[in-house]
């Protein structure tokens, strides 16, 4: 059954061509040529470069005679300076396109560089907030190559950048920031260590759960979200346990991509309001923070849409036969708690978050625009309640 909000008018746009398959990274030069790019800037972090994950990209470009430059200044939670330095390198070397290789940080950085190049000003001016400028120009041709299976940034219409002055991570986005081509090759994921696999996989699952249940959900995004949940429930444990399990890696790559599609053009809910603001205050891995908070938020939220949470339980493999809708909805919460335990995800305490931070964290989460999409009404007290439950 459709919600009232879903009948008030929705739009769905996917400007990104999606290519996926084992070993397809070797053909990336053809994608670059198709975009009429003659000198791309490869955007990656030092860890991705040290792991030689950009090597197949470089080999493909060299074999095709395509010149390129590499920007290796990406950091976790990229900030305004990281973006500005990348923009400077792009302009100084007369680049005409971008290739982002890595996780969400590399893809966010590349998108934000694209905003600065195409708009001629700092990305901060284009924060998705009241009083700021909307994007008006398409970013230069961008090919995204995810090496993790979590953020779905290869297909989302968003980038998240940190403003150190405010200790705040802000969004910028819309169809004009989306990648032109996403190249998803699960062979690039097999070197991910278990804890990264766990955190990024929980981020994918959380995107799907939040976007399936949020006020902005619509049939198109629901379909993508449900399959993303099903794939995560089936493959995440296997991918954490055996990094060389290529079927599991492929399944989680598809889960992340589908969850990214489920984001649509809007936002998620309380988990991402909590973890995005938390990451602006202290350096915590986003995926690990998501893993620590998803089930507690679901425990708070399920009453807001029990039928959808019951469907989540089924997607996660729970046998709901004989359960009423409320029992099945609560079973979805238990299933996620069990998954987090099975993959040995850290708690907020283990991530360095302390209970004396709850008051500030709750207020910052409430101020985050993603609060609006949450399926259950939530105020500062509600966020405090969820944060306290994370420490129990």
N, C-alpha and C positions, 0 to 999 in steps of 0.2 A: 504494500500500500504506500502511495506517495504521501509525504508530509505536505502540509499547507504551504510551507516555504518553497517546496520544490515546484509548486504549481504557479508561483508568482513570476516566473520567467527566469530561465537559465541559459547559459551559453557554454559551449565547450570548443576549445581550439587547440590543435596539436600541430604546430608549425614544423616539427622535427621529423625528418626521415629516419626510421629506425632500422638498423641492420644488425643481425646477430648470427653467430655461428662459431664453431670451434675453428680457430686458425684464420679467421677472416681479417685479422689485423694486417696481414701481409698485403692486403689490397687497398690500404688506406690512401695511397697516392692517387688512385683513381677517383676516390671521393673528393680529394683536394683539387684535382684537375677539373672535375665536374662543376666545382664551385668557382672556377676561374681564378683560383688563388695561385700566385706565383712565388710567394715568399711568406710562409706561415711562421708565426711565433708559437713554439711549443711551450706550454705552461705546465710546470710540474714542480713537485717539492723534492728536496734532496733525497728523501728516503726512496721515492719512486725511481729517481735516477740511479741511486746506489744499487737498487734491486734490478737494474737493467731493464726496467719495464718500458722505457721509451726506445730501447734498442730496435725492436721490430718496426716501430714507426720511422725511426731514422733510416733503417735499411730500405724500407719501401720508398721513402722520399728520394734517397740517394740513387736508387736503381732507376727511378723515373726522371732523374736530373732536376729535381726541385730543390732549390736553395731554401734554407730555413735558419732560424735562430732559436736558442733555448733560453727560457727564463726560468731559473731554478730558485727564485726567491719566495716561493709559496710557503706559508707556515700554517699550522693548525689555527683555525679561527682567523682567517686572513683579515688584516685591518686596512685602514685607508692608505697607510704608507706602502704596504705590500702591493696594493693595486696601483698606486701612483708610480712606483718603480717599474712595474710591468708596462704601464702605459708609456713611460719614458723610453723604455727599451724598444717597444713596438714602433714608436714614431721615429726614433733615431736610426733604426735599421730599415725604414721604409717597408715594413711588413704590410701585407694586405689580407691577412686572415689569421685565424687562431686554431690551435689544436690543444685541447686540455686533456692531459693524461694523469689520472690519479683518482682520488676520492672527491668528496664534496668540496674540499678546500681549493683544489686545483680548478675545478669546474666553476666554482663561485668566483674565483679570482679572474679567470678568463672572461666570464660574462661581464664582470665589473670593468675590466680593461676595455672590453667592447663598448660598454656604455660611455666611458670617458673618451674613447677614440671617436665614436660617432656623434657625441654631443658636445665635445670640446670643453668639458668642465668636469670637476670632481664628482664621483659617483654619489657622494653625500647629498648633493643637490637633488638627487632623484630618489631619495628614500620614499618608500611607499607610506606616506604619512600626510596628514592634513597640512596644507600650507607649502608642501614641496612640489617640485615640478614633475609632471608625468613624462615618461619616456615618449619621444616624438620621432626617433630615427631607429631603423633596424641596425643592430650591431653588425660588425664585419662578419663574413662567413666564419662559422665556428663548427668544428668537429669535436665532439666529446667522446672520450675513451675512458670509461670507468675501469678502475683496477680494484675496486671494492664493490660489494653488493649491499648497498644500504641507502644512500641518500636519494637515489633516483634523479640526481641533478642533471643527468644526461638528457632528460626529457622534460624537466619541470620548467615553469615560466618564472623562476625565482633565483635570486642569488642572495646569500646572507653574508654581510660584511660587518666587522667590528669597528665601532667608533670608540677608541680608547679614552677620549676625553669624557664621555658619558658612561664608560664601562657598560656599553650597550651594543647588542648585535641587532642590526636593522635589516629589513628586507628591501630589495628593489626588484622590479620585475614587470611582467606582462608579456604578451606574445612577441614583442620586439626584442626581448632579451634571450629568447629560446635558441638553443643550438639548431643549426641547419641540418646536421647529420649526427646521429649517435651510432657509434660502432661498438658493439658489445661482444667481446670475445672472452668466454670463461677461462680460457687458458691463461689469461693475464691475472686471474684471481687465485691460482693455486698456491702462490707463495704467501698469501695472507696468513699470519699466525692465528691461532685459535681465539685469542681474546679480541683481536680486531674483527675476525669473522663473526664472533658472537655479538659484539657491539653494533657493527654495521647491519647485521641481519635483524637485530631487534629494532633498529631504526626503520628498516623497510617494513617490518610487521606493524610497527606503531603508525607509520604513515597511512598504511592501508586501513587499520582499525579506526584511526581518528577521522580519516576522510570518508569512510563508509558511514560513520555515525554523526558527523558534524552537520550543522544546519545548511551547509552549502552542497551537501550530497545531491546527486542527480543520477538517473539511471546509467548514463555513460560511465561515470566515475565509480558507481556501485559495482558494475560488472568487473572493472579492472581491479578494484579493491578486494573483492571476494576471492578472485583467483590468486592475487598476491598473498592473501592470508593463507589460502590453501597450500600454496607452494612453500611458504615459510614454515608452516606447521609440519610439512612433509620432509623438507630438506635441511632446515637449519641445524638440527642436531647432528645430522650426518656430515655437513660441511665443517662443523666445529671439530668433530671427532676425527675426521680424515680429510685433510686439506687436498689430497690428490683425487678425491672422489669427483670426477669431472661431471657426472650427472647431477650430483648435489650442487656443485658450483654453478652449473647451467641453470638449475632450478632456482637458486637464490638470485642469480643475475636477472632472471625473468621476474622474480618477485619484486626486486628493487625497482626495475623498470616500470612494471605495472603499478606499483604503489606510487611512483612518481607521476604517472599518468593520472592516477586517482586524485592527486592534488588539484587537478583542474586549474582554474584561474583564481582560486580563492585561498583558503587557509585550512589549518587543521583544528586543534583544540587545546585542552589544558596541558597535556604532556609537553607539547612543543612551546607553549607559552612559558612553562616552568623551565624547561631545559635550555631554551634559547636565551632567556634572561640570565639563568645561572651561569651559562658559558661566557656571558659578558662580564661577569663579576670575578669568577675564579677559573683557572685553566683546568677544566674537566673535559675528558673525551665525550663528545656529544652522544655517541652511540651507547656508551656505558651509562650515562645519565638517563638516557631514554629507557634502557633496560631496567634501571632501578625504580623508575616512576610509572611505567605503563600500567602494570597490574593495579597499583594503588589508585591511579586515576580511573581505571575501569571499574574498580570497586565502588568508587564514588558515583560514576556516571551511568551505570547500567540501568538504573531506575528511570533514566530520561528517555530510553528507547529500548525496552526489554526485548521486543521482537527482533531488532537488529543484533543485539548482543547474543540472543539465542542462535541466530544464523551464524554469527562468528564462531560459536562453539562447534557447530556442525562443520564449518570450514576448517577448523583446527583438528577435526577427527574425533570429536567427542560423540559418543552414542547417546543422543538425546531422546531415544525412544522411551515413552512412558513418562517423560518429564513434562511438567507444565512450563509455560513460557518463562516464568520467573526462575524456576529451577535451572532451566537451560541457559538463561542469561547469566546467572551466577556461576554456572559451570564454565563459561568462557573466561571468567576472571580466574578461577582455579587453574584452568589449562595454561594460562599465561604465567601465573606464579610458578607452576611446575616446569614450564619451558625455561624460565629464567634460572631456576635452580639446576636444571639438567645441564645447561651450558656454562654454569659456574660464573655468572655475571656478578660484578661487585655491587655492594650496597652503596648508598650515598655516603655513609660513614667511611667506608673504605676508599671512597673517592676524595675524601678530605672535607666534606661538607659537615658542619657541626650544627647542633640543634639551636644554638644561640643565633644562627643566621636566619631562622625560619621567618621571623617578622619581616625582615627586609625582602627575603626571597618571595614571600607570599604577595607583598605589595607590588613588587616588580612584575611578577607573573600576571597579576590582575591588570596591570597597565599594558601588557602586551596585546596587540590587536587580535591575536589568535584566540584570546578568551571568548570573543564574540561567537565563534563557531561551535563552542562546546555544547554537547547535547543536553547537559543539565545546567541550569542556572548556577553560576558560581561567583562568589564575592571573595574578598580578602580572607574572611574567616574560613570559607570553603577551601582555599588554597592552604591555609595554615593547617586545617584538618588533614589534608592529603599529605603534606610534608611531615606532620607528626607521625602519620601511619607508616611512613617510610623508615622511621627510626625504631618502630616497635618490633 
